[in-house]
Amino acid sequence: MDVPLPHLDRPFDYLVPEALDADARPGVRVKVRFAGQLVDGWLLERVAESAHPRLAYLEKVVSPVPVLSPEVARLARAVADRYAGSLADVLRLAVPPRHARAEKAATAAEAAEAPATGSAPEPATGSGSGPPVAAVDEGVGESADAAVAGGAGVSVDPRGWRDYPAGPALLRALAEGRPARAVWSALPGEDWADRYADAVAATVAGGRGAVVVVADGRDLDRLDAALTAVLGPGRHVRLTAADGPARRYRAFLAARRGEAPVVIGTRAAMFAPVARLGLVAVWDDGDDLHAEPRAPYPHAREVLLTRAQLSDAGALVGGYARTAEAQLLVETGWAREVVADRATVRARMPAMAPTGDDPQLARDPGAASARLPSLAWTTARDALRADLPVLVQVPRRGYLPSVACAECRAPARCPHCAGPLALPSAQGTPACRWCGRVAAAYACPECGGRRLRASVTGARRTAEELGRAFPGVPVRTSGREEVLATVPGGAGLVIATPGAEPVAEGGYGAVLLLDSWALLTRADLRAGEEALRRWLAGAALARAGAVGGRVVVVADGALAPVQALLRWDAAWFAARELAERRELGFPPAVRMASVTGVAEAVADLLAGARLPDGAEVLGPVPAEEGRERMLVRVPRSRAGALAGALHAAAGQRSARKAAEPVRLQVDPLSLF
């Protein structure tokens, strides 16, 4: 039943009246009477008998279309157990809300096709489960190209994967229907969408389907175009909440009926029904957009890996950077890494330089404190003189997103809610970023000063400053308000926030990575990992060093994330990061659950939880809005026991109608 109460997280038996017998198929939406009310539910299974002596009848079949496949139902149960959640919460994420008009049109089209084929098409079903299989063959023979070509009307050219020694073997395994599992580190300048299209085409050539998840709409558009070019039109569907309810539901129904063997999308697609699933893939798994903000807060990477395990499918986790979670897959042998040799990396990467090492400080003593040191300025100037575009990556959007008192440097705070004040423009009035109130008559509570200075500089202020530094040069901005897909060739400055960098024709002549301190000094377990991920994504858009591409990072070259950037060695940094987390006892080396709520409610839940042996309770630490957070840490081998104990304790509280809610999160992205 679609009821968000943990103590009701189990199947219930109902009788099927004769009038609903034909429509009451497993996977349909139904309505049942429970506790005197009509509630929504899912019909999971039809059986002949029940252990309960007295049963109520189904009230209604909402729609005869079976939208919940057996494979997705099994996956949803596994995800709920993994994240200490309820099956109903996961099913709300897995199956989009019903759109009656779209469903009626799809049903009419299906009925019109039935006479031509002799019978109505059956809904797609998942493949059976199987044991875990080793990832990618070591050897790459001469027959790799021939093995990938042909099958299902698809021809795959593996030339783009030849820069990676294990790349052709990966495609060959997918074409042969073997569950190859790989962690891919993309080269600088790599067209990742084309490589994913090759992997999907190889899977389709082997007669199986694929699900690919990306972080945002811009990446989805690139992948959509690449798959259309390789597979042809009509061979895949897009599934994303941004397309609107009707279009999203039509795409979901098309996937459920097996009309297309491939589904791509944002995290909304991670549960998409696909017939004979052969590959699950995720691009840039470190992007926080892959984390679902609704209970039970699953991560797209973990859902897809669970799905690969249950369905005996291949898995591809790719990105310019590598997360500690992906590195754990490699070190445990669950997946094989697909990387290029160092000679190829050096040939493809741009020339890299930091501004904070000793030689630079000797030439420019102000480089340690300057926002745009002389090396960055001259690099941009040389690229512009060569009629090449320049990308400037800044981590903050807006004009001045944070200001301080010009006299005593105390952070400027809103007098009403204590939120940070920001300036929207050079002549604008300070306003609170939290409550939106204008602070026109702001006076510093520490010294009484009324003048403000910049604490953090945003993208629009950076564009203004660089426009003055390079007069006559076109300046474009790309951020959350407006994301540029591409920029034309020729000289010009592009100021972009991370994730909004447009692609330049032929690549950028220079990429400047500013305000590195804003990323590296965050109080977050993943600060270094996230900084490197954003830098590599920006640097990947530069030309190769042999044809004039240069990258300047305004940071000390001795820092580990900067070293990984300079060598383009995300695997080294991920291994280092994972080793440090093992030593300190942080995810993914261990499984950690967060329990957040008012102090009394948190204590009540933990007191009722039968935590597994070896569980450590850490905290409390402050959380938002006066709440507190407790952390529970266990070895990975006890992960299932921890999730089960917390879910059972939450069920006990909901059964006795505890007033204060408690939020449970397993392995949350942010721990502090």
C-alpha positions as CSV (number, residue, x, y, z in Angstrom):
1,M,0.0,0.0,0.0
2,D,1.2,3.5,-0.7
3,V,1.3,4.5,2.9
4,P,4.4,6.3,4.3
5,L,4.4,4.4,7.6
6,P,7.3,2.1,8.4
7,H,5.3,-0.3,10.4
8,L,3.0,-1.0,7.4
9,D,5.9,-1.8,5.1
10,R,4.8,-5.3,4.1
11,P,2.4,-6.9,1.6
12,F,-1.3,-7.3,2.5
13,D,-3.7,-9.9,1.1
14,Y,-7.0,-9.0,-0.5
15,L,-9.6,-10.9,-2.4
16,V,-10.1,-10.2,-6.1
17,P,-13.8,-9.9,-7.1
18,E,-14.9,-11.6,-10.2
19,A,-15.6,-8.3,-11.9
20,L,-12.0,-7.2,-11.6
21,D,-10.4,-10.6,-12.4
22,A,-9.3,-9.7,-15.9
23,D,-7.8,-6.3,-15.0
24,A,-6.2,-7.3,-11.7
25,R,-2.9,-8.3,-13.1
26,P,0.4,-8.1,-11.2
27,G,1.9,-4.6,-11.6
28,V,-1.3,-2.6,-11.8
29,R,-2.4,0.2,-9.6
30,V,-5.3,-0.5,-7.3
31,K,-7.3,1.0,-4.5
32,V,-8.1,-0.9,-1.3
33,R,-9.9,-0.1,1.9
34,F,-7.6,0.1,4.9
35,A,-8.5,1.4,8.4
36,G,-11.8,2.8,7.0
37,Q,-10.2,4.7,4.2
38,L,-9.5,4.1,0.5
39,V,-5.7,4.0,-0.1
40,D,-3.6,3.5,-3.2
41,G,-1.7,0.3,-3.7
42,W,0.2,-2.0,-6.1
43,L,-0.9,-5.5,-7.0
44,L,2.3,-7.5,-6.5
45,E,1.2,-11.1,-7.0
46,R,-1.9,-13.3,-7.5
47,V,-2.0,-16.5,-5.4
48,A,-4.7,-19.1,-4.9
49,E,-4.7,-19.1,-1.1
50,S,-3.9,-16.9,1.9
51,A,-2.9,-17.7,5.4
52,H,-5.4,-15.1,6.7
53,P,-8.9,-16.4,7.3
54,R,-10.9,-13.2,6.6
55,L,-10.0,-10.9,3.7
56,A,-11.5,-7.7,2.3
57,Y,-12.0,-7.2,-1.5
58,L,-10.1,-5.0,-3.8
59,E,-12.2,-1.8,-4.3
60,K,-10.9,-0.8,-7.7
61,V,-8.3,-1.3,-10.4
62,V,-7.1,2.2,-11.1
63,S,-5.7,1.2,-14.5
64,P,-5.4,-2.2,-16.2
65,V,-2.0,-1.2,-17.5
66,P,0.7,-3.2,-15.5
67,V,3.3,-0.4,-14.9
68,L,5.3,-2.2,-12.2
69,S,7.5,-5.0,-13.7
70,P,8.7,-7.9,-11.6
71,E,12.3,-6.9,-12.0
72,V,11.7,-3.3,-10.8
73,A,9.6,-4.6,-7.9
74,R,12.4,-6.8,-6.8
75,L,14.9,-3.9,-7.3
76,A,12.7,-1.5,-5.3
77,R,12.5,-4.0,-2.4
78,A,16.3,-4.3,-2.4
79,V,16.8,-0.5,-2.5
80,A,14.3,0.0,0.4
81,D,16.3,-2.6,2.4
82,R,19.6,-1.0,1.5
83,Y,18.5,2.5,2.6
84,A,16.4,1.6,5.7
85,G,13.3,2.8,3.8
86,S,9.8,1.6,2.9
87,L,8.9,-0.1,-0.4
88,A,6.1,2.5,-0.9
89,D,8.6,5.3,-0.9
90,V,10.8,3.6,-3.4
91,L,7.9,2.8,-5.7
92,R,6.9,6.5,-5.8
93,L,10.4,7.2,-7.2
94,A,10.4,4.2,-9.5
95,V,7.0,4.7,-11.3
96,P,6.0,8.2,-12.4
97,P,2.6,9.5,-11.5
98,R,-0.2,8.3,-13.8
99,H,-1.2,10.6,-16.6
100,A,-4.6,9.4,-17.7
101,R,-4.6,11.1,-21.1
102,A,-1.2,9.8,-22.0
103,E,-2.1,6.3,-20.8
104,K,-5.3,6.3,-22.8
105,A,-3.5,7.4,-26.0
106,A,-0.8,4.7,-25.5
107,T,-3.4,2.0,-24.9
108,A,-5.4,3.0,-28.0
109,A,-2.2,2.9,-30.1
110,E,-1.4,-0.6,-28.6
111,A,-4.9,-1.8,-29.4
112,A,-4.6,-0.6,-33.0
113,E,-1.4,-2.5,-33.5
114,A,-2.8,-5.7,-32.0
115,P,-4.8,-6.8,-35.1
116,A,-1.7,-6.5,-37.3
117,T,0.4,-8.7,-35.0
118,G,-2.3,-11.1,-34.0
119,S,-1.9,-10.4,-30.3
120,A,-1.3,-7.6,-27.9
121,P,2.4,-7.0,-27.1
122,E,3.5,-8.2,-23.7
123,P,5.0,-5.8,-21.2
124,A,8.8,-5.8,-20.9
125,T,10.1,-8.1,-18.2
126,G,13.6,-8.1,-16.6
127,S,16.2,-10.8,-17.0
128,G,16.8,-13.3,-14.3
129,S,19.3,-12.8,-11.5
130,G,22.7,-14.4,-11.5
131,P,26.0,-14.5,-9.7
132,P,28.5,-11.7,-9.8
133,V,30.9,-11.9,-12.8
134,A,34.4,-10.5,-13.3
135,A,34.5,-7.3,-15.3
136,V,36.5,-7.1,-18.5
137,D,38.8,-9.5,-20.3
138,E,42.5,-8.7,-20.0
139,G,43.3,-9.6,-23.6
140,V,42.2,-7.6,-26.7
141,G,42.4,-9.7,-29.8
142,E,42.2,-8.9,-33.5
143,S,38.6,-10.2,-33.5
144,A,37.3,-7.5,-31.2
145,D,36.0,-5.3,-34.0
146,A,34.2,-8.2,-35.7
147,A,32.7,-9.4,-32.5
148,V,31.1,-6.0,-31.8
149,A,29.8,-5.4,-35.3
150,G,26.4,-6.6,-36.4
151,G,23.5,-8.0,-34.5
152,A,20.0,-6.4,-33.9
153,G,20.7,-4.2,-37.0
154,V,23.4,-2.3,-35.1
155,S,27.0,-1.8,-36.2
156,V,29.5,-0.6,-33.7
157,D,32.9,0.9,-34.4
158,P,35.2,0.5,-31.4
159,R,37.8,2.9,-32.7
160,G,37.0,5.5,-30.0
161,W,37.7,2.9,-27.3
162,R,41.2,1.9,-28.7
163,D,42.9,4.6,-26.7
164,Y,42.0,2.4,-23.6
165,P,43.7,-1.0,-23.7
166,A,40.7,-2.7,-22.2
167,G,38.1,-0.7,-24.2
168,P,37.6,-3.0,-27.2
169,A,37.3,-6.0,-24.8
170,L,34.6,-4.2,-22.9
171,L,32.6,-3.7,-26.1
172,R,33.1,-7.3,-27.1
173,A,31.9,-8.6,-23.7
174,L,28.8,-6.4,-23.9
175,A,28.1,-7.6,-27.5
176,E,28.4,-11.2,-26.4
177,G,25.9,-10.7,-23.6
178,R,28.4,-11.1,-20.8
179,P,28.0,-8.9,-17.7
180,A,31.2,-6.8,-18.0
181,R,31.6,-4.3,-15.2
182,A,34.0,-1.4,-15.6
183,V,35.1,1.9,-14.0
184,W,36.2,4.2,-16.8
185,S,38.5,7.2,-16.5
186,A,37.9,9.4,-19.5
187,L,40.8,11.1,-21.3
188,P,41.0,14.9,-21.7
189,G,38.9,16.1,-24.6
190,E,37.1,12.8,-24.7
191,D,33.6,12.8,-26.2
192,W,32.1,10.7,-23.4
193,A,28.6,10.7,-25.0
194,D,30.0,9.0,-28.1
195,R,31.8,6.4,-26.0
196,Y,28.6,5.6,-24.0
197,A,26.7,5.4,-27.3
198,D,29.3,2.8,-28.4
199,A,28.8,0.7,-25.3
200,V,25.0,0.9,-25.5
201,A,25.1,-0.1,-29.2
202,A,27.3,-3.1,-28.4
203,T,24.7,-4.1,-25.8
204,V,21.9,-3.8,-28.2
205,A,23.8,-5.7,-30.9
206,G,23.9,-8.5,-28.4
207,G,20.1,-8.5,-28.1
208,R,19.9,-6.9,-24.7
209,G,18.8,-3.5,-23.3
210,A,20.5,-0.7,-21.5
211,V,19.8,2.1,-18.9
212,V,22.1,5.1,-18.8
213,V,21.8,7.8,-16.2
214,V,23.4,11.3,-16.4
215,A,23.3,14.2,-14.0
216,D,21.5,17.0,-15.8
217,G,19.6,18.0,-18.9
218,R,22.6,19.3,-20.8
219,D,24.4,15.9,-20.5
220,L,21.2,14.2,-21.4
221,D,20.9,16.2,-24.7
222,R,24.5,15.2,-25.6
223,L,23.8,11.6,-25.0
224,D,20.5,11.8,-26.8
225,A,22.2,13.1,-29.9
226,A,25.0,10.6,-29.8
227,L,22.6,7.6,-29.4
228,T,20.4,8.8,-32.3
229,A,23.5,9.0,-34.5
230,V,24.5,5.4,-33.6
231,L,21.3,3.6,-33.1
232,G,19.0,5.6,-35.4
233,P,15.8,7.3,-34.4
234,G,13.2,5.5,-32.3
235,R,15.6,3.1,-30.7
236,H,15.8,4.8,-27.3
237,V,13.6,6.9,-25.1
238,R,14.3,9.8,-22.7
239,L,13.0,9.7,-19.1
240,T,13.4,12.8,-17.1
241,A,11.1,14.8,-14.8
242,A,12.0,18.0,-16.6
243,D,10.1,16.8,-19.7
244,G,6.8,17.3,-17.9
245,P,4.2,14.7,-16.6
246,A,2.6,13.7,-19.9
247,R,5.8,13.3,-21.9
248,R,7.6,11.5,-19.1
249,Y,4.7,9.1,-18.6
250,R,4.5,8.3,-22.4
251,A,8.3,7.6,-22.4
252,F,7.8,5.3,-19.3
253,L,5.0,3.4,-21.0
254,A,7.0,3.0,-24.1
255,A,9.9,1.5,-22.1
256,R,7.5,-0.7,-20.1
257,R,6.0,-2.2,-23.3
258,G,9.5,-2.8,-24.7
259,E,9.1,-0.4,-27.7
260,A,12.7,0.7,-27.3
261,P,15.6,-1.3,-25.9
262,V,17.4,1.7,-24.4
263,V,16.3,4.2,-21.7
264,I,18.4,7.3,-20.9
265,G,17.7,10.0,-18.5
266,T,18.5,11.8,-15.2
267,R,18.1,10.0,-11.9
268,A,14.4,9.5,-12.7
269,A,15.5,6.8,-15.2
270,M,17.4,4.6,-12.7
271,F,14.4,2.4,-12.1
272,A,13.2,2.4,-15.8
273,P,11.8,-0.9,-17.0
274,V,13.9,-2.4,-19.7
275,A,13.5,-5.8,-21.3
276,R,16.5,-8.2,-21.0
277,L,18.7,-5.7,-19.3
278,G,22.3,-6.0,-20.3
279,L,23.9,-2.8,-19.2
280,V,23.5,-0.1,-16.6
281,A,25.7,3.0,-16.9
282,V,26.1,6.3,-15.0
283,W,28.2,9.2,-16.1
284,D,30.0,11.4,-13.5
285,D,28.7,9.6,-10.5
286,G,30.3,12.2,-8.1
287,D,27.8,14.8,-9.1
288,D,25.4,15.5,-6.2
289,L,22.5,15.6,-8.6
290,H,22.6,11.8,-8.6
291,A,21.5,11.8,-5.0
292,E,17.7,11.6,-4.6
293,P,16.5,14.3,-2.1
294,R,13.3,12.3,-1.2
295,A,13.1,9.4,1.1
296,P,14.8,7.0,1.3
297,Y,17.4,9.1,-0.4
298,P,19.0,6.6,-2.8
299,H,21.9,7.4,-5.0
300,A,21.6,6.6,-8.7
301,R,25.0,4.8,-8.8
302,E,24.1,2.5,-5.9
303,V,20.7,1.8,-7.4
304,L,22.2,0.9,-10.8
305,L,24.9,-1.3,-9.2
306,T,22.3,-3.1,-7.2
307,R,20.3,-3.6,-10.4
308,A,23.3,-5.0,-12.2
309,Q,23.8,-7.5,-9.4
310,L,20.2,-8.6,-9.4
311,S,19.8,-8.8,-13.2
312,D,23.2,-10.2,-14.0
313,A,23.9,-7.1,-16.2
314,G,27.0,-5.2,-17.1
315,A,27.8,-1.9,-15.4
316,L,29.8,1.1,-16.6
317,V,30.7,3.9,-14.1
318,G,32.5,6.7,-16.0
319,G,33.8,10.2,-15.5
320,Y,36.8,12.4,-15.9
321,A,37.2,12.1,-12.1
322,R,36.8,9.0,-9.9
323,T,34.9,8.8,-6.7
324,A,36.1,6.7,-3.7
325,E,33.0,4.5,-4.2
326,A,34.1,3.7,-7.8
327,Q,37.6,3.0,-6.5
328,L,36.2,0.6,-4.0
329,L,34.6,-1.3,-6.9
330,V,38.0,-1.6,-8.5
331,E,39.9,-2.6,-5.4
332,T,37.4,-5.3,-4.4
333,G,37.5,-6.8,-7.9
334,W,33.8,-6.1,-8.5
335,A,34.7,-4.0,-11.6
336,R,37.8,-3.6,-13.7
337,E,39.2,-0.2,-14.5
338,V,39.4,1.0,-18.1
339,V,42.1,3.6,-18.4
340,A,44.5,4.9,-21.0
341,D,48.3,4.4,-20.7
342,R,50.3,7.4,-19.5
343,A,51.8,8.1,-22.9
344,T,48.3,8.6,-24.3
345,V,47.2,10.7,-21.3
346,R,50.3,13.0,-21.8
347,A,49.6,13.4,-25.5
348,R,45.9,14.3,-25.0
349,M,46.1,16.6,-21.9
350,P,46.7,20.3,-22.0
351,A,49.7,21.9,-20.4
352,M,49.0,22.4,-16.7
353,A,50.4,24.9,-14.3
354,P,49.6,26.0,-10.7
355,T,50.2,29.5,-9.4
356,G,51.2,28.7,-5.8
357,D,54.4,26.8,-6.3
358,D,57.9,28.2,-5.5
359,P,58.9,29.2,-9.1
360,Q,55.7,31.1,-9.6
361,L,56.0,32.8,-6.2
362,A,59.6,33.8,-7.0
363,R,58.4,35.5,-10.2
364,D,55.2,36.9,-8.8
365,P,55.2,37.3,-5.0
366,G,51.6,38.4,-5.1
367,A,50.4,35.1,-6.6
368,A,49.7,33.7,-3.2
369,S,47.0,36.3,-2.5
370,A,46.0,37.6,-5.9
371,R,42.7,36.4,-7.4
372,L,44.1,36.5,-10.9
373,P,47.9,36.1,-10.7
374,S,50.1,37.2,-13.5
375,L,50.5,33.6,-14.9
376,A,46.7,33.3,-15.3
377,W,46.5,36.8,-16.9
378,T,49.3,36.2,-19.4
379,T,47.9,32.7,-20.3
380,A,44.5,34.2,-21.1
381,R,46.1,37.1,-23.0
382,D,48.2,34.7,-25.1
383,A,45.2,32.6,-26.0
384,L,43.2,35.6,-27.0
385,R,46.0,36.9,-29.1
386,A,46.0,33.5,-30.9
387,D,42.3,34.0,-31.6
388,L,41.3,31.2,-29.2
389,P,38.5,31.2,-26.6
390,V,39.3,31.3,-22.9
391,L,37.2,29.5,-20.2
392,V,37.3,31.0,-16.6
393,Q,35.7,28.7,-14.0
394,V,34.5,30.3,-10.8
395,P,32.8,28.3,-8.1
396,R,30.2,30.9,-7.1
397,R,27.3,32.4,-9.2
398,G,25.9,35.9,-8.8
399,Y,27.7,39.1,-8.3
400,L,29.0,39.3,-4.7
401,P,27.3,36.3,-3.0
402,S,29.0,37.1,0.3
403,V,30.1,40.5,1.7
404,A,31.8,41.7,4.9
405,C,32.3,44.9,6.8
406,A,35.0,47.0,5.2
407,E,36.3,48.2,8.5
408,C,36.6,45.1,10.7
409,R,36.0,42.4,8.1
410,A,33.2,40.8,10.1
411,P,30.8,38.8,7.9
412,A,27.7,40.8,7.0
413,R,24.6,39.1,8.3
414,C,20.9,39.7,8.0
415,P,19.5,41.5,11.1
416,H,16.3,39.3,10.9
417,C,17.5,35.7,10.3
418,A,21.3,36.0,10.5
419,G,21.6,34.8,6.9
420,P,24.5,36.0,4.7
421,L,24.1,39.3,2.9
422,A,24.8,39.5,-0.8
423,L,25.1,42.3,-3.4
424,P,23.2,41.6,-6.7
425,S,25.1,44.3,-8.7
426,A,27.6,47.1,-8.3
427,Q,24.9,49.6,-7.5
428,G,22.5,47.1,-5.9
429,T,21.3,47.0,-2.3
430,P,22.5,44.3,0.1
431,A,19.9,41.5,0.5
432,C,19.7,38.3,2.5
433,R,20.3,35.1,0.6
434,W,18.1,33.2,3.1
435,C,15.0,35.3,3.7
436,G,15.3,37.8,0.8
437,R,14.9,40.9,3.0
438,V,16.7,44.0,1.9
439,A,19.3,45.5,4.3
440,A,19.5,49.1,2.9
441,A,20.6,50.6,6.2
442,Y,23.0,47.9,7.2
443,A,25.4,48.8,10.1
444,C,28.0,46.3,11.3
445,P,27.0,45.1,14.8
446,E,30.7,44.8,15.7
447,C,32.1,48.3,14.8
448,G,29.1,50.2,13.4
449,G,30.7,50.5,10.0
450,R,28.4,50.9,7.0
451,R,30.7,50.2,4.1
452,L,30.9,46.7,2.7
453,R,33.6,44.7,0.9
454,A,33.6,41.5,-1.1
455,S,34.2,38.3,0.7
456,V,33.4,36.0,-2.2
457,T,33.3,37.1,-5.9
458,G,30.7,35.6,-8.1
459,A,30.6,34.8,-11.9
460,R,28.9,38.1,-12.9
461,R,31.4,40.2,-11.0
462,T,34.3,38.2,-12.5
463,A,32.9,38.8,-16.0
464,E,32.8,42.6,-15.2
465,E,36.4,42.6,-14.0
466,L,37.8,40.6,-16.9
467,G,35.8,42.7,-19.3
468,R,37.7,45.7,-18.1
469,A,41.0,43.8,-18.1
470,F,40.6,42.7,-21.7
471,P,38.8,45.6,-23.4
472,G,37.1,44.8,-26.8
473,V,37.0,41.0,-26.1
474,P,33.5,39.4,-26.0
475,V,32.6,38.2,-22.6
476,R,29.9,35.5,-22.1
477,T,28.6,34.0,-18.8
478,S,27.2,30.5,-18.3
479,G,25.6,29.5,-15.0
480,R,22.4,28.2,-13.5
481,E,20.4,31.2,-14.8
482,E,21.5,30.5,-18.4
483,V,23.6,27.6,-19.6
484,L,25.4,27.9,-22.9
485,A,25.6,24.6,-24.8
486,T,28.5,25.7,-27.1
487,V,30.5,28.7,-27.9
488,P,31.8,29.6,-31.4
489,G,35.4,29.6,-32.3
490,G,37.5,32.8,-32.1
491,A,38.7,34.9,-29.3
492,G,36.4,35.4,-26.3
493,L,36.0,35.0,-22.6
494,V,33.5,32.5,-21.1
495,I,32.9,32.9,-17.4
496,A,31.1,29.7,-16.1
497,T,30.3,28.1,-12.8
498,P,31.1,24.3,-12.4
499,G,28.8,22.1,-14.4
500,A,27.7,24.9,-16.8
501,E,30.9,25.1,-18.9
502,P,29.9,25.2,-22.6
503,V,31.9,23.2,-25.2
504,A,34.1,25.3,-27.5
505,E,34.6,24.4,-31.2
506,G,38.1,22.9,-31.3
507,G,38.6,23.3,-27.6
508,Y,39.6,26.3,-25.4
509,G,43.0,27.8,-25.8
510,A,43.2,28.4,-22.0
511,V,41.2,27.4,-19.0
512,L,41.6,29.3,-15.7
513,L,40.4,27.7,-12.5
514,L,39.9,30.5,-10.0
515,D,39.0,30.7,-6.3
516,S,40.3,27.2,-5.5
517,W,40.1,28.0,-1.8
518,A,36.3,28.1,-2.0
519,L,36.2,24.4,-3.0
520,L,39.1,23.1,-0.9
521,T,38.2,24.7,2.4
522,R,34.6,23.5,2.6
523,A,33.8,21.6,5.8
524,D,32.9,18.5,3.9
525,L,34.3,14.9,3.7
526,R,34.3,15.1,-0.1
527,A,35.8,18.6,-0.5
528,G,39.0,17.5,-2.2
529,E,37.2,14.9,-4.3
530,E,34.6,17.5,-5.4
531,A,37.2,20.1,-6.2
532,L,39.1,17.7,-8.4
533,R,36.0,16.6,-10.2
534,R,35.0,20.1,-11.1
535,W,38.6,21.0,-12.2
536,L,38.9,18.0,-14.4
537,A,35.6,18.7,-16.0
538,G,36.7,22.2,-16.9
539,A,40.2,21.2,-17.9
540,A,38.8,18.5,-20.2
541,L,37.4,21.2,-22.5
542,A,40.9,22.6,-23.3
543,R,42.9,21.8,-26.4
544,A,45.8,19.4,-26.1
545,G,49.0,20.9,-25.0
546,A,50.6,20.1,-28.4
547,V,48.2,22.5,-30.1
548,G,48.3,25.3,-27.6
549,G,45.9,24.3,-24.8
550,R,46.8,25.5,-21.3
551,V,45.2,25.2,-17.9
552,V,46.1,27.4,-14.9
553,V,44.8,26.5,-11.5
554,V,45.1,29.2,-8.9
555,A,46.3,27.0,-6.0
556,D,49.3,25.5,-4.4
557,G,50.8,22.8,-6.5
558,A,51.7,20.7,-3.5
559,L,48.1,19.9,-2.6
560,A,46.9,16.4,-3.4
561,P,43.9,17.4,-5.6
562,V,46.1,19.8,-7.5
563,Q,48.8,17.1,-8.0
564,A,46.1,14.8,-9.4
565,L,45.0,17.5,-11.8
566,L,48.5,18.4,-13.0
567,R,49.1,14.7,-13.8
568,W,45.6,13.9,-14.8
569,D,45.6,11.0,-12.4
570,A,42.1,10.7,-10.8
571,A,42.7,7.1,-10.0
572,W,45.7,7.9,-7.8
573,F,43.7,10.5,-5.9
574,A,40.7,8.2,-5.5
575,A,43.0,5.4,-4.1
576,R,44.5,7.9,-1.7
577,E,41.1,9.2,-0.6
578,L,39.8,5.7,-0.1
579,A,42.8,4.7,2.0
580,E,42.4,7.7,4.2
581,R,38.7,7.0,4.7
582,R,39.5,3.4,5.7
583,E,41.9,4.7,8.3
584,L,39.4,7.1,9.7
585,G,36.3,4.9,9.4
586,F,34.3,6.9,6.8
587,P,32.2,5.8,3.9
588,P,32.6,4.0,1.6
589,A,35.1,2.0,3.7
590,V,32.3,1.5,6.3
591,R,28.5,1.9,6.2
592,M,27.3,5.0,8.1
593,A,23.7,6.0,8.9
594,S,22.5,9.5,9.9
595,V,19.7,9.9,12.3
596,T,18.4,13.5,12.4
597,G,15.6,15.1,14.4
598,V,15.0,16.8,17.7
599,A,17.1,15.4,20.5
600,E,14.4,13.5,22.3
601,A,13.2,11.8,19.1
602,V,16.7,10.8,18.0
603,A,17.4,9.3,21.4
604,D,14.0,7.5,21.4
605,L,14.7,5.9,18.0
606,L,18.2,4.8,18.9
607,A,17.1,3.4,22.3
608,G,14.6,1.2,20.5
609,A,17.0,0.0,17.8
610,R,18.6,-3.3,18.1
611,L,21.9,-2.2,16.5
612,P,24.3,-5.0,15.3
613,D,27.4,-5.9,17.2
614,G,30.2,-3.5,16.6
615,A,28.0,-0.5,15.9
616,E,29.5,2.8,17.0
617,V,27.2,5.7,17.8
618,L,28.8,9.1,17.1
619,G,27.6,12.5,18.0
620,P,25.5,14.4,18.5
621,V,26.4,17.2,16.0
622,P,24.2,20.2,15.2
623,A,21.8,20.0,12.2
624,E,19.5,22.5,10.6
625,E,16.7,24.3,12.4
626,G,17.7,23.4,15.9
627,R,17.8,19.6,15.3
628,E,20.7,17.3,16.0
629,R,22.3,14.5,14.1
630,M,23.6,11.2,15.4
631,L,25.8,8.9,13.2
632,V,25.9,5.1,13.5
633,R,28.9,3.4,12.0
634,V,29.2,-0.3,11.2
635,P,31.5,-2.5,9.0
636,R,30.2,-3.0,5.5
637,S,29.5,-6.7,6.3
638,R,26.9,-5.4,8.9
639,A,25.2,-2.9,6.6
640,G,22.0,-4.9,6.1
641,A,21.6,-5.5,9.8
642,L,22.0,-1.8,10.5
643,A,19.4,-0.8,7.9
644,G,17.0,-3.4,9.2
645,A,17.5,-2.3,12.8
646,L,16.9,1.3,12.0
647,H,13.8,0.6,9.9
648,A,12.3,-1.6,12.6
649,A,12.9,1.1,15.2
650,A,11.2,3.6,12.9
651,G,8.3,1.2,12.6
652,Q,7.9,1.0,16.3
653,R,7.8,4.8,16.6
654,S,5.2,5.1,13.8
655,A,3.1,2.3,15.3
656,R,2.8,4.2,18.6
657,K,2.3,7.5,16.7
658,A,5.3,9.3,17.9
659,A,4.8,13.0,17.4
660,E,8.3,14.1,16.3
661,P,9.6,12.8,13.0
662,V,13.2,11.4,12.5
663,R,15.0,11.4,9.2
664,L,17.0,8.3,8.4
665,Q,19.8,8.4,5.7
666,V,22.2,5.7,4.9
667,D,25.6,6.9,3.6
668,P,24.5,10.5,3.0
669,L,26.6,12.7,0.8
670,S,27.1,15.2,3.6
671,L,28.0,14.0,7.1
672,F,28.9,17.3,8.8
